[in-house]
Amino acid sequence: MVRFGLLGAGRIGKVHAKAVTGDADAKLVAVADAMAPAAKAIADQYGCEVRSIDAICAAADIDAVVICTPTDTHADLIEQFVKAGKAVFCEKPIDLSLARVKTCLEVVRKHKGTLMVGFNRRFDPHFKAAQAEIAKGTIGDVEMVTITSRDPGAPPVEYIKRSGGIFRDMTIHDFDMARFLLGEEITEVSAMAAVLVDPAIGKAGDFDSVQVMLKTASGKQAMISNSRRATYGYDQRIEVHGSKGSVAAENQRPVSIEVANANGYTRPPLHDFFMTRYTEAYAAEIATFIAALGGKGKAAPTGEDGLIALALADAAVKSVAEGRVVKLTEVMG
């Protein structure tokens, strides 16, 4: 039984609280949040205690923590809890600065800590099944990957201002998925970006519509399409083309039915956002973390996976700013 502390009781904290309490090999012992009502709501719902972060860190009855606090606190908290001997699951990104991520990972290595980063899409049953077909050789050698990820609407501008920008906040998931599907490390990044959804996003220094082309040393390619507006729902699709065929994972709906009548064929709308679309993925990633702590498998994606995804985001930012292809080595140092 892995005993958990939850740091952060906001939207993603609620998702992880559900995942932890839904696993028979885990127990949610305590929750901490700067907003007392949010922490109390989770404590009341799942029968755990409200404690301070420092109290959770010092607690003998807690083995691991799930970090769901604001991004600018992640690296400090990872270091604090690794030094205390706790296993750490942290939502992406570790930090918005590559240099800070590198120093954080040095601390994790020095203390021989366990750190898993929350790239939940690797655990989506549909995307995972597609990757399994690739691994079996069903479609031959991977040649081209297409990833479509579009949100139903843009977040508040105040969030945009502290998010690190669309590449570090949104596309970062797709960078990790591209690595997951390509099976090779990405060496070059070319990005285009525009403000087509909300002028306020542009005034905040960000973009809401981007396309990114990624390339590996052997010439494999991945194309990512992101938008902060999809009027038809949460658009999440992948396609992988190989030397012997292709594999695709289409959009998911709360119910998969099709109705036919005199007006034609209709299907229910897509999921409204990530909380419902990726419910199974969130549960599976926490289950993987718990299993790894029990000696079964590896706690992955790792901190190094988080570092590479952030480096790809930085390369995309540089590509847009300078209007050219950027080699990953330029930003990784």
N, C-alpha and C positions, 0 to 999 in steps of 0.2 A: 504494500500500500504506500503510494507516494503522497505525502502531505504537502499541500500547496498553500502559498500566499499569493493573493492577486493584488497587483499594484496598478490601480486605475480602474474606476468603475463607470467609465463612459460607455459609448456605443460598442467599441471593440472589446472592452472589459466584460460587458454583458454577454457577448458572444463566447468568450473564453470561459466565463463562469459556467455557462451551460455545458460547454464541452468537457470541462474538468469534472463537474458533478455528474455528468452522464457516463463517466468511465468507472467501471467497477473496481479498478485498481488504483483509484485516486480519491482523495478527500480534500475538499476546500476548507481549510482551517480558518483563514483570516483574509480580510480585504482592507485595503487602505486607499483613501482618496482625499484630496484637498477639499472636495465638496462633501461635507458630512451626510447630506440627504442621499446622495448617490451611493455612498458606501453602505449606509443603513439599508437601502432598498435591496441591495444584493445580499447583505447579511440576513435580512428578514426572509428573503425568498429561499435561500439555500441553507439556512441554519448555521452560518459561520459567524465569527467574531469580527468586529471592527477594531483594527489596531493601527498604530502609526507605522510608517515604513521602517523606522529604526527598531521598533519592537518586533516586527516581522523578521528583520535581519538577525536579531539576537535570539530569536525563539528556538528552543530545542525541539519543539513539536512541529517544525516546518522544514521540509527537505528541499523544496524547490519553489521558484516564483515564476509567475507570468507577468511580464512587464508590458503594460498597456497605457503608460503615462505619455505626456507630450514628448515629441521626438528629442527636444533639447535636453531631456533628462536621461535618456536611454543609456548613453555611454557611462555616465557617472554611476547609475544604478547597477549596471552590469558589473562594473569594477567592485562596487561595495559588496554585492552579494556573492560574487566569486571569491573575494577575499574572506568572506564569512563561511565559505564551504558549501554554499547553496548552489544547486543546479539552476540554470537560467534559461527560460524561454522568453525571447524578446520580439515584440512586433517590429517590422521593418520601419524605417532604416535604423541602423545602430546610431548613426549621427548623420548630419548633412555635410560634414567635413571629412574628406578622405584621410587627412592627417590624424584627426581625432579618432576615427575608426581604427586606424593602424595602431595607435598607442593603446587603445582599449583592448585590441586583440593580443597585444604583447602581454598585458596584465592577465588575460585569460590563460595564455600559454604558461606564463610564469607560475601561476597558481594551479595549473593543471585542472582548470575549471571545465565544466560542461556548458556550452552555449549553443542554442538552436535559434535560428532566425525565422520569423513567421512569413515565409513565402507559401501561403496556403494553397495556391493554385496547383502546385505539384501534386497535391493530395486529392484534387478533384477526381472522382472516379472515372469521368469521361476523358479528361486529359491524360490521366494515368494509364487508362486502357490504350489510348493512342500511342503513348510512349512505349508501352509493353509490346505492341505490334512492331514498332520500329526496332526494339531490342531483339525481337525474334527474327528479324530480317525479312518480314513479310513484304515490305515495300522496297527492299534492296537498300542501297546506299542513299542516305538523305541528301537531297540536293537543294531544295527550297522550302522555307517555312513561311507561312502567312498567319499573322496573329491580329485579330480584330478585337479591340476592347474599347467600348464606348459607354460612358456613364449616362444614366437617364437625365441628369441635370447637373449643373455646376454647383460646387459648394459655395458657401458664403465667401465674400471677398476677404473678410477678416481671416478666414482659414487659409485662403490662397496666399496671403501675405506672409504667413509663417510656415507654409508647407514645404518650402524649398523649391517650389515650381513644379510644373506638370511632369517633367522628366524624372525628378527624384521622388515625387509623391505618387504618381499614377503609372507612368511607363515603367517604373522600376520593377513592378510585378511582371511585365511583359519581357523585360530584359532577362529576368531569371527564367521565365518560361522558354525563351529562345534558346538559352544555354541548355536547358533540360531536354529540348527536342532536337537541337542540332547535334549534340554529342561531341562538339568540338568547341574550343575556346574562340571567342570573337576577337578579331584583331583590328577591325576598322568600323567606324561609325559615320554615317551620313544622315543628317536630320534636316527636316523642314518644319517650320512652325508658323502659325498665324492666330489672330484673334478674330473668330467668326461667330462666336456665341454671345459674348458679353463684353462690351467695351471697357467695363470696369475692371475686368481681369487684365486687360492690356495696361490700364493705368496703374495697376498694382505691380506691373513688371513681369507678368507671366503670359502664357499662351493657353488657348483652350482647344486647339486643333493641331495635331502633329502627325507626321509620318517619319518613320525611321527605317533606314536600310542598314543591316548589319552584315558583315562578311567575315568568314574564317580564313585562316592561312591557306586552306586547300581550295577556297573559292565557294564554299557553301554560303547560301544567303538566307536572310530572314527579313521580312517586311512587317513592320508594326504600324497599325492604324489606330490612333486614339482620338476621341472627341469627348468633350464635356457635355454633349447634348445628343441624346438618342430619344426621340419622341415616342418611340415604340417599346421602350423598356431597356433593361440592362443587357447590352449586346456583347456576348462573350463567345468567340468562335476561334478555332484553329484548323489549319490544314497543313499537312506535311507531304510534299511531293518527293518521291524517290525514284531510283533507277528502274524499279520493277512495278511501281504503282504509287498509290497515295492513300493516306488515312486522314480522316477529318472528324472533328467533334463539333457538333452543331449547337445552337442555342438551346437552353433548357427552359421548360415551363413548369409552373407548379403542378399542372396536370397535362399529360400528353394525350390529347384527344384531337380528333378532327371531325367537324360537323359539315355535312353536305346537304344542301337543299337547293331550291330554285334560284337562290341568290349566289350560289357558288360554294366554294370550300372555305371554311374558316377554322382557325385554331385559337386557343386561349392566348392571352398576352404573355410576354416573357416575365421572368422574375423582375421585381421592381428595383432590387439593388443587391449588393454583395451579401447582406445579412441572411437573405433567404437563398440566393443562388449558390452560395458556397457553404451551407450548413454542414454538409457531409465532409467537406474538405477540412473545415475547422476542427471537427471532431477527430478526423483521421490524423491530422498533424499532432494534436495533443496526445493521441493514443500512441503515435510513433515516439514522441518524447518520453512518455511514461515507460514504454517498452525498453527504450534505450537505457533509461536509468536502472532498469531491472536486468541489464546485461543482454538484452535481445535486440540486436541491430544497432544502428548508428543514429545519433542525434543530428539529423541533417534536414534542411539546409544549415550549413555551418556559418560561423562568423566570416569565414573567407568567402563564402557565397554572397554574403551581404556586402562585403567589400567590393567584389567584382561588379555586382549589380549597380552599386553606387558609382563606380568608376565609369561604367557604360553611360549612366545618366549624365555625369560630368562631361564625358566626351560628346554627348548629344547637345548639351548646352553650348559647348565650344564650337561645335559644327554649325549650329544656327548662327551664333555670333559672328563667326568668321567666314561663313558660306563655303565651307570646304569639307572634304573627308578628313576625319581625325583618327589617327592611330591610337589604340588604347594605351600604348606605352607612353604617349605624350602626357596623359593625365595620371597614370599609375606611378610614374617616377622610377 
